[in-house]
Amino acid sequence: MPEYHQKISHTQFSAGMPIIILVHHYSQPNISHDSLLYAEVFTGNLYNEHFATICDFGAAFGKNKFSGYGYYGLRQKPKNYKPDEFSEKRERIGLLSNSEIQKLNQSNIQTKFWNRLK
């Protein structure tokens, strides 16, 4: 809501705005909302990639000091990351596997914009 922050106006609302707010939420030692958000993925109210992004940032910048669902390996990865380490977690929420993402990245179907998002 605009009243939550002085820099938010009614013209800045978008699907991405809540994601930005939640990612920045984890830059301080704040409580995790992962369990609530996890349920919203299955009701269709939250995009699975947005959830994984929030969890990745919470794990990376919370430095394992704060509760949460941990890494999905989509946007942020731990130091000793193994490519299939999070495949079961990713499959549970319907994310593409690493091999599927690699196939998309190598295809001519995806635009340059997609490749910039990696």
Backbone as XML, in Angstrom:
<?xml version="1.0"?>
<chain id="A" units="angstrom">
  <residue number="1" name="MET">
    <atom name="N" x="0.832" y="-1.181" z="0.000"/>
    <atom name="CA" x="0.000" y="0.000" z="0.000"/>
    <atom name="C" x="0.880" y="1.249" z="0.000"/>
  </residue>
  <residue number="2" name="PRO">
    <atom name="N" x="0.453" y="2.318" z="-0.634"/>
    <atom name="CA" x="1.257" y="3.538" z="-0.668"/>
    <atom name="C" x="1.600" y="4.070" z="0.728"/>
  </residue>
  <residue number="3" name="GLU">
    <atom name="N" x="0.714" y="3.870" z="1.680"/>
    <atom name="CA" x="1.000" y="4.396" z="3.025"/>
    <atom name="C" x="2.100" y="3.610" z="3.752"/>
  </residue>
  <residue number="4" name="TYR">
    <atom name="N" x="2.498" y="2.460" z="3.205"/>
    <atom name="CA" x="3.559" y="1.674" z="3.835"/>
    <atom name="C" x="4.944" y="2.280" z="3.621"/>
  </residue>
  <residue number="5" name="HIS">
    <atom name="N" x="5.092" y="3.058" z="2.567"/>
    <atom name="CA" x="6.403" y="3.638" z="2.287"/>
    <atom name="C" x="6.217" y="4.922" z="1.483"/>
  </residue>
  <residue number="6" name="GLN">
    <atom name="N" x="6.968" y="5.937" z="1.803"/>
    <atom name="CA" x="6.806" y="7.241" z="1.167"/>
    <atom name="C" x="7.179" y="7.238" z="-0.319"/>
  </residue>
  <residue number="7" name="LYS">
    <atom name="N" x="7.942" y="6.266" z="-0.775"/>
    <atom name="CA" x="8.360" y="6.244" z="-2.181"/>
    <atom name="C" x="7.433" y="5.417" z="-3.072"/>
  </residue>
  <residue number="8" name="ILE">
    <atom name="N" x="6.365" y="4.870" z="-2.509"/>
    <atom name="CA" x="5.425" y="4.080" z="-3.307"/>
    <atom name="C" x="4.231" y="4.950" z="-3.655"/>
  </residue>
  <residue number="9" name="SER">
    <atom name="N" x="3.944" y="5.050" z="-4.954"/>
    <atom name="CA" x="2.769" y="5.803" z="-5.390"/>
    <atom name="C" x="1.796" y="4.846" z="-6.074"/>
  </residue>
  <residue number="10" name="HIS">
    <atom name="N" x="0.589" y="5.301" z="-6.330"/>
    <atom name="CA" x="-0.426" y="4.452" z="-6.948"/>
    <atom name="C" x="-0.061" y="4.043" z="-8.372"/>
  </residue>
  <residue number="11" name="THR">
    <atom name="N" x="0.884" y="4.717" z="-8.993"/>
    <atom name="CA" x="1.275" y="4.369" z="-10.370"/>
    <atom name="C" x="2.364" y="3.304" z="-10.408"/>
  </residue>
  <residue number="12" name="GLN">
    <atom name="N" x="2.875" y="2.902" z="-9.254"/>
    <atom name="CA" x="3.983" y="1.952" z="-9.236"/>
    <atom name="C" x="3.570" y="0.523" z="-8.925"/>
  </residue>
  <residue number="13" name="PHE">
    <atom name="N" x="2.293" y="0.254" z="-8.836"/>
    <atom name="CA" x="1.865" y="-1.102" z="-8.512"/>
    <atom name="C" x="2.046" y="-2.014" z="-9.711"/>
  </residue>
  <residue number="14" name="SER">
    <atom name="N" x="2.566" y="-3.184" z="-9.454"/>
    <atom name="CA" x="2.739" y="-4.197" z="-10.489"/>
    <atom name="C" x="2.855" y="-5.541" z="-9.798"/>
  </residue>
  <residue number="15" name="ALA">
    <atom name="N" x="2.850" y="-6.600" z="-10.581"/>
    <atom name="CA" x="2.997" y="-7.934" z="-9.996"/>
    <atom name="C" x="4.360" y="-8.096" z="-9.334"/>
  </residue>
  <residue number="16" name="GLY">
    <atom name="N" x="5.351" y="-7.355" z="-9.813"/>
    <atom name="CA" x="6.697" y="-7.481" z="-9.267"/>
    <atom name="C" x="6.933" y="-6.701" z="-7.992"/>
  </residue>
  <residue number="17" name="MET">
    <atom name="N" x="6.108" y="-5.694" z="-7.713"/>
    <atom name="CA" x="6.345" y="-4.851" z="-6.533"/>
    <atom name="C" x="6.361" y="-5.648" z="-5.230"/>
  </residue>
  <residue number="18" name="PRO">
    <atom name="N" x="5.395" y="-6.557" z="-4.985"/>
    <atom name="CA" x="5.471" y="-7.324" z="-3.734"/>
    <atom name="C" x="6.729" y="-8.179" z="-3.636"/>
  </residue>
  <residue number="19" name="ILE">
    <atom name="N" x="7.203" y="-8.679" z="-4.764"/>
    <atom name="CA" x="8.415" y="-9.499" z="-4.751"/>
    <atom name="C" x="9.604" y="-8.657" z="-4.325"/>
  </residue>
  <residue number="20" name="ILE">
    <atom name="N" x="9.723" y="-7.454" z="-4.858"/>
    <atom name="CA" x="10.818" y="-6.561" z="-4.483"/>
    <atom name="C" x="10.755" y="-6.250" z="-2.995"/>
  </residue>
  <residue number="21" name="ILE">
    <atom name="N" x="9.559" y="-5.974" z="-2.489"/>
    <atom name="CA" x="9.404" y="-5.667" z="-1.071"/>
    <atom name="C" x="9.829" y="-6.859" z="-0.222"/>
  </residue>
  <residue number="22" name="LEU">
    <atom name="N" x="9.401" y="-8.073" z="-0.596"/>
    <atom name="CA" x="9.752" y="-9.248" z="0.197"/>
    <atom name="C" x="11.234" y="-9.581" z="0.112"/>
  </residue>
  <residue number="23" name="VAL">
    <atom name="N" x="11.854" y="-9.392" z="-1.043"/>
    <atom name="CA" x="13.290" y="-9.636" z="-1.162"/>
    <atom name="C" x="14.048" y="-8.683" z="-0.236"/>
  </residue>
  <residue number="24" name="HIS">
    <atom name="N" x="13.645" y="-7.412" z="-0.215"/>
    <atom name="CA" x="14.303" y="-6.455" z="0.676"/>
    <atom name="C" x="13.975" y="-6.721" z="2.142"/>
  </residue>
  <residue number="25" name="HIS">
    <atom name="N" x="12.854" y="-7.348" z="2.412"/>
    <atom name="CA" x="12.465" y="-7.726" z="3.765"/>
    <atom name="C" x="13.552" y="-8.579" z="4.412"/>
  </residue>
  <residue number="26" name="TYR">
    <atom name="N" x="14.203" y="-9.418" z="3.607"/>
    <atom name="CA" x="15.220" y="-10.318" z="4.135"/>
    <atom name="C" x="16.596" y="-9.672" z="4.261"/>
  </residue>
  <residue number="27" name="SER">
    <atom name="N" x="16.735" y="-8.428" z="3.875"/>
    <atom name="CA" x="18.029" y="-7.767" z="4.036"/>
    <atom name="C" x="18.248" y="-7.379" z="5.503"/>
  </residue>
  <residue number="28" name="GLN">
    <atom name="N" x="17.210" y="-7.461" z="6.305"/>
    <atom name="CA" x="17.289" y="-7.242" z="7.750"/>
    <atom name="C" x="16.841" y="-8.535" z="8.438"/>
  </residue>
  <residue number="29" name="PRO">
    <atom name="N" x="17.163" y="-8.715" z="9.699"/>
    <atom name="CA" x="16.750" y="-9.947" z="10.388"/>
    <atom name="C" x="15.249" y="-9.959" z="10.692"/>
  </residue>
  <residue number="30" name="ASN">
    <atom name="N" x="14.445" y="-10.155" z="9.676"/>
    <atom name="CA" x="12.992" y="-10.197" z="9.824"/>
    <atom name="C" x="12.494" y="-11.633" z="9.800"/>
  </residue>
  <residue number="31" name="ILE">
    <atom name="N" x="11.298" y="-11.842" z="10.321"/>
    <atom name="CA" x="10.725" y="-13.181" z="10.326"/>
    <atom name="C" x="10.418" y="-13.632" z="8.899"/>
  </residue>
  <residue number="32" name="SER">
    <atom name="N" x="10.412" y="-14.933" z="8.715"/>
    <atom name="CA" x="10.126" y="-15.504" z="7.399"/>
    <atom name="C" x="8.621" y="-15.682" z="7.224"/>
  </residue>
  <residue number="33" name="HIS">
    <atom name="N" x="8.150" y="-15.396" z="6.027"/>
    <atom name="CA" x="6.753" y="-15.637" z="5.667"/>
    <atom name="C" x="6.664" y="-16.824" z="4.708"/>
  </residue>
  <residue number="34" name="ASP">
    <atom name="N" x="7.724" y="-17.623" z="4.630"/>
    <atom name="CA" x="7.793" y="-18.698" z="3.644"/>
    <atom name="C" x="6.646" y="-19.695" z="3.757"/>
  </residue>
  <residue number="35" name="SER">
    <atom name="N" x="6.239" y="-20.065" z="4.968"/>
    <atom name="CA" x="5.172" y="-21.067" z="5.097"/>
    <atom name="C" x="3.848" y="-20.539" z="4.539"/>
  </residue>
  <residue number="36" name="LEU">
    <atom name="N" x="3.564" y="-19.277" z="4.784"/>
    <atom name="CA" x="2.355" y="-18.659" z="4.224"/>
    <atom name="C" x="2.453" y="-18.569" z="2.708"/>
  </residue>
  <residue number="37" name="LEU">
    <atom name="N" x="3.614" y="-18.138" z="2.215"/>
    <atom name="CA" x="3.805" y="-17.987" z="0.772"/>
    <atom name="C" x="3.784" y="-19.336" z="0.059"/>
  </residue>
  <residue number="38" name="TYR">
    <atom name="N" x="4.345" y="-20.360" z="0.692"/>
    <atom name="CA" x="4.373" y="-21.713" z="0.123"/>
    <atom name="C" x="2.942" y="-22.182" z="-0.177"/>
  </residue>
  <residue number="39" name="ALA">
    <atom name="N" x="2.048" y="-21.975" z="0.773"/>
    <atom name="CA" x="0.652" y="-22.365" z="0.575"/>
    <atom name="C" x="0.015" y="-21.591" z="-0.569"/>
  </residue>
  <residue number="40" name="GLU">
    <atom name="N" x="0.406" y="-20.332" z="-0.728"/>
    <atom name="CA" x="-0.177" y="-19.496" z="-1.782"/>
    <atom name="C" x="0.256" y="-19.937" z="-3.177"/>
  </residue>
  <residue number="41" name="VAL">
    <atom name="N" x="1.398" y="-20.601" z="-3.285"/>
    <atom name="CA" x="1.832" y="-21.139" z="-4.583"/>
    <atom name="C" x="0.802" y="-22.152" z="-5.066"/>
  </residue>
  <residue number="42" name="PHE">
    <atom name="N" x="0.316" y="-22.991" z="-4.159"/>
    <atom name="CA" x="-0.601" y="-24.067" z="-4.537"/>
    <atom name="C" x="-2.041" y="-23.592" z="-4.736"/>
  </residue>
  <residue number="43" name="THR">
    <atom name="N" x="-2.372" y="-22.424" z="-4.212"/>
    <atom name="CA" x="-3.698" y="-21.864" z="-4.474"/>
    <atom name="C" x="-3.697" y="-21.053" z="-5.761"/>
  </residue>
  <residue number="44" name="GLY">
    <atom name="N" x="-2.502" y="-20.802" z="-6.307"/>
    <atom name="CA" x="-2.397" y="-20.040" z="-7.550"/>
    <atom name="C" x="-2.271" y="-18.543" z="-7.335"/>
  </residue>
  <residue number="45" name="ASN">
    <atom name="N" x="-2.118" y="-18.120" z="-6.084"/>
    <atom name="CA" x="-1.996" y="-16.692" z="-5.793"/>
    <atom name="C" x="-0.564" y="-16.175" z="-5.875"/>
  </residue>
  <residue number="46" name="LEU">
    <atom name="N" x="0.401" y="-17.070" z="-5.952"/>
    <atom name="CA" x="1.811" y="-16.672" z="-6.028"/>
    <atom name="C" x="2.506" y="-17.548" z="-7.053"/>
  </residue>
  <residue number="47" name="TYR">
    <atom name="N" x="3.211" y="-16.907" z="-7.948"/>
    <atom name="CA" x="3.943" y="-17.606" z="-8.996"/>
    <atom name="C" x="5.098" y="-18.376" z="-8.367"/>
  </residue>
  <residue number="48" name="ASN">
    <atom name="N" x="5.294" y="-19.620" z="-8.783"/>
    <atom name="CA" x="6.320" y="-20.464" z="-8.178"/>
    <atom name="C" x="7.731" y="-19.882" z="-8.298"/>
  </residue>
  <residue number="49" name="GLU">
    <atom name="N" x="8.029" y="-19.211" z="-9.406"/>
    <atom name="CA" x="9.360" y="-18.615" z="-9.556"/>
    <atom name="C" x="9.548" y="-17.439" z="-8.605"/>
  </residue>
  <residue number="50" name="HIS">
    <atom name="N" x="8.479" y="-16.711" z="-8.332"/>
    <atom name="CA" x="8.580" y="-15.615" z="-7.358"/>
    <atom name="C" x="8.847" y="-16.178" z="-5.970"/>
  </residue>
  <residue number="51" name="PHE">
    <atom name="N" x="8.143" y="-17.255" z="-5.609"/>
    <atom name="CA" x="8.376" y="-17.883" z="-4.315"/>
    <atom name="C" x="9.820" y="-18.358" z="-4.183"/>
  </residue>
  <residue number="52" name="ALA">
    <atom name="N" x="10.314" y="-19.046" z="-5.210"/>
    <atom name="CA" x="11.693" y="-19.550" z="-5.178"/>
    <atom name="C" x="12.695" y="-18.405" z="-5.080"/>
  </residue>
  <residue number="53" name="THR">
    <atom name="N" x="12.429" y="-17.300" z="-5.766"/>
    <atom name="CA" x="13.306" y="-16.130" z="-5.706"/>
    <atom name="C" x="13.341" y="-15.551" z="-4.299"/>
  </residue>
  <residue number="54" name="ILE">
    <atom name="N" x="12.180" y="-15.427" z="-3.674"/>
    <atom name="CA" x="12.112" y="-14.914" z="-2.302"/>
    <atom name="C" x="12.886" y="-15.828" z="-1.358"/>
  </residue>
  <residue number="55" name="CYS">
    <atom name="N" x="12.686" y="-17.146" z="-1.488"/>
    <atom name="CA" x="13.399" y="-18.104" z="-0.634"/>
    <atom name="C" x="14.908" y="-18.042" z="-0.857"/>
  </residue>
  <residue number="56" name="ASP">
    <atom name="N" x="15.319" y="-17.938" z="-2.120"/>
    <atom name="CA" x="16.749" y="-17.860" z="-2.422"/>
    <atom name="C" x="17.379" y="-16.629" z="-1.784"/>
  </residue>
  <residue number="57" name="PHE">
    <atom name="N" x="16.719" y="-15.487" z="-1.885"/>
    <atom name="CA" x="17.257" y="-14.271" z="-1.279"/>
    <atom name="C" x="17.247" y="-14.366" z="0.241"/>
  </residue>
  <residue number="58" name="GLY">
    <atom name="N" x="16.188" y="-14.961" z="0.803"/>
    <atom name="CA" x="16.133" y="-15.146" z="2.250"/>
    <atom name="C" x="17.260" y="-16.025" z="2.737"/>
  </residue>
  <residue number="59" name="ALA">
    <atom name="N" x="17.563" y="-17.091" z="2.005"/>
    <atom name="CA" x="18.654" y="-17.998" z="2.391"/>
    <atom name="C" x="20.017" y="-17.332" z="2.208"/>
  </residue>
  <residue number="60" name="ALA">
    <atom name="N" x="20.192" y="-16.626" z="1.101"/>
    <atom name="CA" x="21.493" y="-16.013" z="0.812"/>
    <atom name="C" x="21.806" y="-14.852" z="1.748"/>
  </residue>
  <residue number="61" name="PHE">
    <atom name="N" x="20.837" y="-13.985" z="1.963"/>
    <atom name="CA" x="21.112" y="-12.778" z="2.721"/>
    <atom name="C" x="20.742" y="-12.900" z="4.190"/>
  </residue>
  <residue number="62" name="GLY">
    <atom name="N" x="19.938" y="-13.918" z="4.534"/>
    <atom name="CA" x="19.660" y="-14.201" z="5.932"/>
    <atom name="C" x="20.807" y="-14.968" z="6.561"/>
  </residue>
  <residue number="63" name="LYS">
    <atom name="N" x="21.689" y="-15.488" z="5.718"/>
    <atom name="CA" x="22.900" y="-16.197" z="6.153"/>
    <atom name="C" x="22.592" y="-17.297" z="7.167"/>
  </residue>
  <residue number="64" name="ASN">
    <atom name="N" x="21.510" y="-18.042" z="6.895"/>
    <atom name="CA" x="21.086" y="-19.169" z="7.726"/>
    <atom name="C" x="20.806" y="-18.797" z="9.175"/>
  </residue>
  <residue number="65" name="LYS">
    <atom name="N" x="20.640" y="-17.516" z="9.453"/>
    <atom name="CA" x="20.344" y="-17.081" z="10.814"/>
    <atom name="C" x="18.846" y="-16.983" z="11.044"/>
  </residue>
  <residue number="66" name="PHE">
    <atom name="N" x="18.063" y="-16.968" z="9.977"/>
    <atom name="CA" x="16.634" y="-16.749" z="10.092"/>
    <atom name="C" x="15.899" y="-17.940" z="9.488"/>
  </residue>
  <residue number="67" name="SER">
    <atom name="N" x="14.766" y="-18.271" z="10.074"/>
    <atom name="CA" x="14.010" y="-19.426" z="9.592"/>
    <atom name="C" x="13.467" y="-19.150" z="8.193"/>
  </residue>
  <residue number="68" name="GLY">
    <atom name="N" x="13.306" y="-20.197" z="7.439"/>
    <atom name="CA" x="12.795" y="-20.074" z="6.082"/>
    <atom name="C" x="12.921" y="-21.401" z="5.374"/>
  </residue>
  <residue number="69" name="TYR">
    <atom name="N" x="12.490" y="-21.446" z="4.144"/>
    <atom name="CA" x="12.510" y="-22.689" z="3.389"/>
    <atom name="C" x="13.834" y="-22.935" z="2.682"/>
  </residue>
  <residue number="70" name="GLY">
    <atom name="N" x="14.754" y="-22.009" z="2.771"/>
    <atom name="CA" x="16.076" y="-22.215" z="2.200"/>
    <atom name="C" x="16.127" y="-22.082" z="0.689"/>
  </residue>
  <residue number="71" name="TYR">
    <atom name="N" x="17.225" y="-22.510" z="0.139"/>
    <atom name="CA" x="17.503" y="-22.344" z="-1.283"/>
    <atom name="C" x="16.635" y="-23.224" z="-2.179"/>
  </residue>
  <residue number="72" name="TYR">
    <atom name="N" x="16.303" y="-22.672" z="-3.335"/>
    <atom name="CA" x="15.745" y="-23.431" z="-4.449"/>
    <atom name="C" x="16.732" y="-23.405" z="-5.609"/>
  </residue>
  <residue number="73" name="GLY">
    <atom name="N" x="17.781" y="-22.603" z="-5.496"/>
    <atom name="CA" x="18.825" y="-22.551" z="-6.514"/>
    <atom name="C" x="18.393" y="-21.932" z="-7.814"/>
  </residue>
  <residue number="74" name="LEU">
    <atom name="N" x="17.429" y="-21.017" z="-7.747"/>
    <atom name="CA" x="16.935" y="-20.391" z="-8.973"/>
    <atom name="C" x="17.667" y="-19.083" z="-9.253"/>
  </residue>
  <residue number="75" name="ARG">
    <atom name="N" x="17.708" y="-18.185" z="-8.294"/>
    <atom name="CA" x="18.362" y="-16.877" z="-8.463"/>
    <atom name="C" x="19.633" y="-16.738" z="-7.637"/>
  </residue>
  <residue number="76" name="GLN">
    <atom name="N" x="19.665" y="-17.366" z="-6.489"/>
    <atom name="CA" x="20.840" y="-17.348" z="-5.615"/>
    <atom name="C" x="21.180" y="-18.796" z="-5.294"/>
  </residue>
  <residue number="77" name="LYS">
    <atom name="N" x="22.455" y="-19.069" z="-5.134"/>
    <atom name="CA" x="22.884" y="-20.436" z="-4.853"/>
    <atom name="C" x="23.915" y="-20.428" z="-3.733"/>
  </residue>
  <residue number="78" name="PRO">
    <atom name="N" x="23.954" y="-21.489" z="-2.918"/>
    <atom name="CA" x="24.999" y="-21.570" z="-1.893"/>
    <atom name="C" x="26.368" y="-21.756" z="-2.545"/>
  </residue>
  <residue number="79" name="LYS">
    <atom name="N" x="27.416" y="-21.561" z="-1.773"/>
    <atom name="CA" x="28.780" y="-21.629" z="-2.322"/>
    <atom name="C" x="29.100" y="-22.978" z="-2.945"/>
  </residue>
  <residue number="80" name="ASN">
    <atom name="N" x="28.764" y="-24.059" z="-2.289"/>
    <atom name="CA" x="29.089" y="-25.400" z="-2.796"/>
    <atom name="C" x="27.876" y="-26.029" z="-3.484"/>
  </residue>
  <residue number="81" name="TYR">
    <atom name="N" x="27.307" y="-25.320" z="-4.411"/>
    <atom name="CA" x="26.080" y="-25.732" z="-5.095"/>
    <atom name="C" x="26.327" y="-26.886" z="-6.054"/>
  </residue>
  <residue number="82" name="LYS">
    <atom name="N" x="25.492" y="-27.905" z="-5.969"/>
    <atom name="CA" x="25.512" y="-29.007" z="-6.928"/>
    <atom name="C" x="24.253" y="-28.865" z="-7.789"/>
  </residue>
  <residue number="83" name="PRO">
    <atom name="N" x="24.350" y="-28.949" z="-9.108"/>
    <atom name="CA" x="23.223" y="-28.650" z="-9.997"/>
    <atom name="C" x="21.893" y="-29.318" z="-9.644"/>
  </residue>
  <residue number="84" name="ASP">
    <atom name="N" x="21.882" y="-30.565" z="-9.205"/>
    <atom name="CA" x="20.614" y="-31.239" z="-8.914"/>
    <atom name="C" x="20.281" y="-31.265" z="-7.423"/>
  </residue>
  <residue number="85" name="GLU">
    <atom name="N" x="20.972" y="-30.461" z="-6.650"/>
    <atom name="CA" x="20.813" y="-30.479" z="-5.199"/>
    <atom name="C" x="19.398" y="-30.127" z="-4.747"/>
  </residue>
  <residue number="86" name="PHE">
    <atom name="N" x="18.731" y="-29.252" z="-5.452"/>
    <atom name="CA" x="17.409" y="-28.801" z="-5.031"/>
    <atom name="C" x="16.307" y="-29.270" z="-5.957"/>
  </residue>
  <residue number="87" name="SER">
    <atom name="N" x="16.586" y="-30.279" z="-6.783"/>
    <atom name="CA" x="15.615" y="-30.704" z="-7.793"/>
    <atom name="C" x="14.306" y="-31.193" z="-7.171"/>
  </residue>
  <residue number="88" name="GLU">
    <atom name="N" x="14.365" y="-31.890" z="-6.050"/>
    <atom name="CA" x="13.138" y="-32.383" z="-5.419"/>
    <atom name="C" x="12.286" y="-31.217" z="-4.907"/>
  </residue>
  <residue number="89" name="LYS">
    <atom name="N" x="12.924" y="-30.246" z="-4.269"/>
    <atom name="CA" x="12.195" y="-29.066" z="-3.784"/>
    <atom name="C" x="11.588" y="-28.299" z="-4.952"/>
  </residue>
  <residue number="90" name="ARG">
    <atom name="N" x="12.348" y="-28.159" z="-6.017"/>
    <atom name="CA" x="11.867" y="-27.415" z="-7.182"/>
    <atom name="C" x="10.699" y="-28.143" z="-7.842"/>
  </residue>
  <residue number="91" name="GLU">
    <atom name="N" x="10.791" y="-29.456" z="-7.911"/>
    <atom name="CA" x="9.724" y="-30.245" z="-8.514"/>
    <atom name="C" x="8.423" y="-30.112" z="-7.722"/>
  </residue>
  <residue number="92" name="ARG">
    <atom name="N" x="8.536" y="-30.071" z="-6.387"/>
    <atom name="CA" x="7.354" y="-29.951" z="-5.527"/>
    <atom name="C" x="6.523" y="-28.710" z="-5.830"/>
  </residue>
  <residue number="93" name="ILE">
    <atom name="N" x="7.187" y="-27.616" z="-6.211"/>
    <atom name="CA" x="6.431" y="-26.389" z="-6.492"/>
    <atom name="C" x="6.279" y="-26.131" z="-7.991"/>
  </residue>
  <residue number="94" name="GLY">
    <atom name="N" x="6.700" y="-27.093" z="-8.804"/>
    <atom name="CA" x="6.466" y="-27.001" z="-10.243"/>
    <atom name="C" x="7.459" y="-26.161" z="-11.015"/>
  </residue>
  <residue number="95" name="LEU">
    <atom name="N" x="8.654" y="-25.973" z="-10.463"/>
    <atom name="CA" x="9.690" y="-25.232" z="-11.200"/>
    <atom name="C" x="10.361" y="-26.132" z="-12.227"/>
  </residue>
  <residue number="96" name="LEU">
    <atom name="N" x="10.895" y="-25.536" z="-13.257"/>
    <atom name="CA" x="11.663" y="-26.297" z="-14.241"/>
    <atom name="C" x="12.937" y="-26.831" z="-13.589"/>
  </residue>
  <residue number="97" name="SER">
    <atom name="N" x="13.373" y="-27.990" z="-14.054"/>
    <atom name="CA" x="14.633" y="-28.551" z="-13.562"/>
    <atom name="C" x="15.795" y="-27.809" z="-14.213"/>
  </residue>
  <residue number="98" name="ASN">
    <atom name="N" x="16.990" y="-28.019" z="-13.678"/>
    <atom name="CA" x="18.181" y="-27.390" z="-14.267"/>
    <atom name="C" x="18.363" y="-27.798" z="-15.718"/>
  </residue>
  <residue number="99" name="SER">
    <atom name="N" x="18.138" y="-29.081" z="-16.027"/>
    <atom name="CA" x="18.324" y="-29.533" z="-17.415"/>
    <atom name="C" x="17.282" y="-28.904" z="-18.339"/>
  </residue>
  <residue number="100" name="GLU">
    <atom name="N" x="16.045" y="-28.710" z="-17.851"/>
    <atom name="CA" x="15.028" y="-28.053" z="-18.665"/>
    <atom name="C" x="15.372" y="-26.587" z="-18.912"/>
  </residue>
  <residue number="101" name="ILE">
    <atom name="N" x="15.895" y="-25.928" z="-17.892"/>
    <atom name="CA" x="16.308" y="-24.534" z="-18.054"/>
    <atom name="C" x="17.462" y="-24.427" z="-19.043"/>
  </residue>
  <residue number="102" name="GLN">
    <atom name="N" x="18.414" y="-25.366" z="-18.974"/>
    <atom name="CA" x="19.538" y="-25.365" z="-19.918"/>
    <atom name="C" x="19.048" y="-25.560" z="-21.350"/>
  </residue>
  <residue number="103" name="LYS">
    <atom name="N" x="18.077" y="-26.450" z="-21.539"/>
    <atom name="CA" x="17.519" y="-26.666" z="-22.885"/>
    <atom name="C" x="16.880" y="-25.380" z="-23.411"/>
  </residue>
  <residue number="104" name="LEU">
    <atom name="N" x="16.114" y="-24.707" z="-22.548"/>
    <atom name="CA" x="15.503" y="-23.442" z="-22.963"/>
    <atom name="C" x="16.564" y="-22.402" z="-23.321"/>
  </residue>
  <residue number="105" name="ASN">
    <atom name="N" x="17.602" y="-22.330" z="-22.519"/>
    <atom name="CA" x="18.660" y="-21.341" z="-22.760"/>
    <atom name="C" x="19.413" y="-21.609" z="-24.056"/>
  </residue>
  <residue number="106" name="GLN">
    <atom name="N" x="19.484" y="-22.868" z="-24.461"/>
    <atom name="CA" x="20.202" y="-23.215" z="-25.684"/>
    <atom name="C" x="19.314" y="-23.157" z="-26.922"/>
  </residue>
  <residue number="107" name="SER">
    <atom name="N" x="18.008" y="-23.042" z="-26.719"/>
    <atom name="CA" x="17.098" y="-23.018" z="-27.864"/>
    <atom name="C" x="17.031" y="-21.616" z="-28.466"/>
  </residue>
  <residue number="108" name="ASN">
    <atom name="N" x="16.531" y="-21.547" z="-29.675"/>
    <atom name="CA" x="16.339" y="-20.261" z="-30.339"/>
    <atom name="C" x="14.967" y="-19.674" z="-30.037"/>
  </residue>
  <residue number="109" name="ILE">
    <atom name="N" x="14.184" y="-20.395" z="-29.239"/>
    <atom name="CA" x="12.822" y="-19.953" z="-28.923"/>
    <atom name="C" x="12.845" y="-18.787" z="-27.944"/>
  </residue>
  <residue number="110" name="GLN">
    <atom name="N" x="13.771" y="-18.824" z="-27.003"/>
    <atom name="CA" x="13.838" y="-17.794" z="-25.966"/>
    <atom name="C" x="14.469" y="-16.513" z="-26.502"/>
  </residue>
  <residue number="111" name="THR">
    <atom name="N" x="13.994" y="-15.404" z="-25.993"/>
    <atom name="CA" x="14.524" y="-14.120" z="-26.410"/>
    <atom name="C" x="15.757" y="-13.751" z="-25.591"/>
  </residue>
  <residue number="112" name="LYS">
    <atom name="N" x="16.440" y="-12.705" z="-25.996"/>
    <atom name="CA" x="17.580" y="-12.209" z="-25.240"/>
    <atom name="C" x="17.155" y="-11.765" z="-23.850"/>
  </residue>
  <residue number="113" name="PHE">
    <atom name="N" x="15.926" y="-11.275" z="-23.729"/>
    <atom name="CA" x="15.410" y="-10.849" z="-22.439"/>
    <atom name="C" x="15.414" y="-12.003" z="-21.445"/>
  </residue>
  <residue number="114" name="TRP">
    <atom name="N" x="14.957" y="-13.183" z="-21.869"/>
    <atom name="CA" x="14.949" y="-14.363" z="-20.995"/>
    <atom name="C" x="16.367" y="-14.650" z="-20.501"/>
  </residue>
  <residue number="115" name="ASN">
    <atom name="N" x="17.317" y="-14.644" z="-21.392"/>
    <atom name="CA" x="18.692" y="-14.975" z="-21.026"/>
    <atom name="C" x="19.307" y="-13.965" z="-20.069"/>
  </residue>
  <residue number="116" name="ARG">
    <atom name="N" x="18.830" y="-12.719" z="-20.103"/>
    <atom name="CA" x="19.324" y="-11.708" z="-19.173"/>
    <atom name="C" x="18.840" y="-11.961" z="-17.747"/>
  </residue>
  <residue number="117" name="LEU">
    <atom name="N" x="17.737" y="-12.711" z="-17.595"/>
    <atom name="CA" x="17.142" y="-12.944" z="-16.286"/>
    <atom name="C" x="17.861" y="-14.013" z="-15.469"/>
  </residue>
  <residue number="118" name="LYS">
    <atom name="N" x="18.767" y="-14.738" z="-16.082"/>
    <atom name="CA" x="19.444" y="-15.832" z="-15.373"/>
    <atom name="C" x="20.225" y="-15.313" z="-14.201"/>
  </residue>
</chain>
